[in-house]
Structure formats: C-alpha cells, structure tokens
Amino acid sequence: MTLDLARWQFAVTTVYHFLFVPLTIGLSALVAGMQTAWVRTGDERYLRMTKFWGKLFLINFAMGVVTGIVQEFQFGMNWSDYSRFVGDIFGAPLAIEGLLAFFLESTFLGLWIFGWDRLPKRVHLACIWLASIGTMLSAYFILAANSWMQHPVGHIVNDATGRAELTDFGAVLTNSTAVGAFLHTITACFLTAGVFVLAISAWHLGKGRHTDTMRPSIRLALVTTLIAAIGTVVTGDLQARLMTEQQPMKMAAAEALYDTVAPASFSLFTVGTLDGSQELFSVRVPRVLSFMATGSFDGRVEGIDDLQAAAEQTYGPGDYRPNIPVSYWTFRLMIGFGVLAGLIAAAGLWFTRRRARRPVPRWFYPAALATLVTPFAANSVGWIFTEMGRQPWLVFGVLRTADGVSPEVGTASVLTSLIVFTLLYGLLAVVDGVLMVRYAKAGPPPPASSDDSAVGSDEPRPLAVAY
C-alpha cells in the first residue's frame, strides 16, 4: 500500500510539473527569435510580440520552478532507499543542472526581465538567448539522470555497501538513451510551444483582434509546429529502436505482443480483456511494428511471454511485465496527439499561404484553439509510458521499484502528503489558468507613441517600458 501511494504521489507531482517544462523550453527560444527579429529589423510588431509572449513565458517559468522543487524532496522522503543506492550517480547530473544550467537560465532571465531599456539592445537580446540555452542544458542533465535509470551505464554495484558507484561520468552523459531522449524531448518542447502560440493567435484572429501581431505569430507557430511534429516522429523512431534493444519488454508491452513474431504488425486499435492478456478485436497495419522496432519491415520482435521467461532465468522468480493496457494506450495516445497537432499545422499553412484564393475557413480558428490540449496530453502520456513501461524496475535490471521506497515512512504519512500535494497543485492549476487566460486575452501592448521611438537603442537608458 505504501509503495503504491508513493508511486502515485511521484506520478502526480511529476506529470503536473512536466506540463510547464516543455512550454518553458520551447517558448523561451521562440521569444528569443521574436526579439532577434526586432533587433535586426526595428519592426515594432516584433517588439510587441516579444513582450506579449514573453509575459506568458515568465508566468509558465515561475510555475515550473515552484512545482519542480517538490520533486527533489521526494527522493529523500518517499524514496530514501533509492536515493541511498543511486546517490553517487544520480546526484552528479542533478548537481550540475542546479549549479550550472539553472543558475545560467535564472541569472540571465533576471537580467532580461529587469534589463529592458537599461541594457544595450544586443546585450539584452543575448540574455534571453542564454536563458533559453540554460533551459535546454537543464533538460539534458535531468534526462541524463533519468536515462541512467532506463539504461544504467558507467557504474559498478559495491556489494559491501549495497550502493551503485560511478566509474565513468562521461558514459552517463553520453548514454545513447540520454541522447535519444533529449532529441525527442526538445522536438516535443517546440511542438508544445508552437501549438501554444498557434492556439492563442488563432483565438485573437478569430475575433479580428491584434491582427498586426497575431498574423506573424500564427505563421511562426504553424511552421514551428509542423517542423517539430516531423522531428518528434523521426526522434521517436530512434527511441523506439533504442527501447527495443535496451528494454524489449517495454516495446512488447507497447504493442501488447505476447508471442514473438517476424514480421510484426502494428495495431491502431485493439479491444482486449481487462488484464490485457487476450486480444478480442484489433485493427492492424502489417509489418509497421517490425520497422519501428528494428528498422526492417521483416524484423523479429520478441513477445511478452518469451521475455518474461528470460527475465525469470536472469533475475529469479517474479512478474517482470509492466501494466499492459496502460503501456499499450499511452503509447498510442502519445503518437496520436502529436500527429493531430502536426496535421492542424499543415492545414493552417495551406490556408494561410500567400497565394491562397479563399479566406481561412471559419472552422480553422476554433479547431486551432482546441488543439492546445494535444501537446500537453502527448507529453503527459509519453512520460507515463516511459516510466510505467519500465516497471517493475526503478533502475532497469539493477533495482526494483519495491526496493527503493523509504522503509520508515508509513502509509498514513504518504497518504497525507499525497492529498496535500494534490490539493495544492489543484490550487496552483487554478491560479496559473486564471493568469494565463487573463494575459492571453489582453493581447500585446499597444504601439509605442512617437515620443517612445528611441526605446531599445543600443545606449543604456532609464527604465521607460515596464514589463
């Protein structure tokens, strides 16, 4: 019971925190691009775009910081045995993330916030770019730590102390799983930011408001979303092959494939028994799973039953299967939501092309607004699949989840903290939603008057435009 509650608590806080992370990473780069366009062209529309989207970025960044702090404490609270076992390895990339990457992004973000009209224009622009780079570095170091749990490298297990000890930090940072996860995550971040800008721009354009800034915003969003959607497909294909090589049970669970077959088909939709052990009805595409798993349409994909038997021989008696229905559906929902966002972007680019003979269809703007949910849903179910598909392992092949929970923390304590965090995060969700909707509806700042034409020159000036 305590183990299940601890897992639920970590899942609630992690999924909620990860709602903000991809948007922060992707939107920081888009805002930096908008400011770059203003610096290069002097077009005030780009300055107004920078300030509008930058304000939404800052709200999101603040919420991400607040919700991320809780995760750090959970390692010592609910997962002390895990922290004791992997602290020598897991702590290194997290320490670098905190001391280097987070300080980089927070320091230069602070300079960007308070440096309007105090710093030379190009110096101020460099601040937002450095802050954006800092967010990406933070992502890499955190993903390196998580990827070690998926594919542990560069370590030995000291039987005397019962702890994993780091032997090759370079191997941890260059872990193939970390590289693949980073590429897939970054493209997902740009997909999230692109859809975010797309949805809000579409809302304003549908009402005929702020067209001078929302038209270039929606074009930028459409291009970003489509390129990022293609990128997620390519990097996801890379990850699928790494997953098949390193965690074959996760790939088998993603397809609910019980028998080893060659070639293997990919099911678009399956109805099975509640425990996922039997298939009742399925719509399949021949050979696609073989290509996803091996890069060959004739490739052999191992089934759950054979992998379970092999795991029992290697690790001893036990159930080494993850939750099959959860793995199956989260894998498909992740793909489906991402593809849907890409299709909306492709349609939007066609409707808004320069030589379009007809106006944008009336249905497109509401559809683009509704698309806002797709990248956040894809990110959430993607991480659920990544973590639950690894079960029953906390560190794959090394430490089981049941062996990582804190032995001295009782069920009542975990249940109380779970309820408190859930209610607190629910309150934060309301606050964040109210702030985001209020400032998104307000739109960009009005054009500067003729007296403000010198704002943003290369010479430092007293603060004239408050953020």
Disulfide bonds with the S-S distance in Angstrom:
none
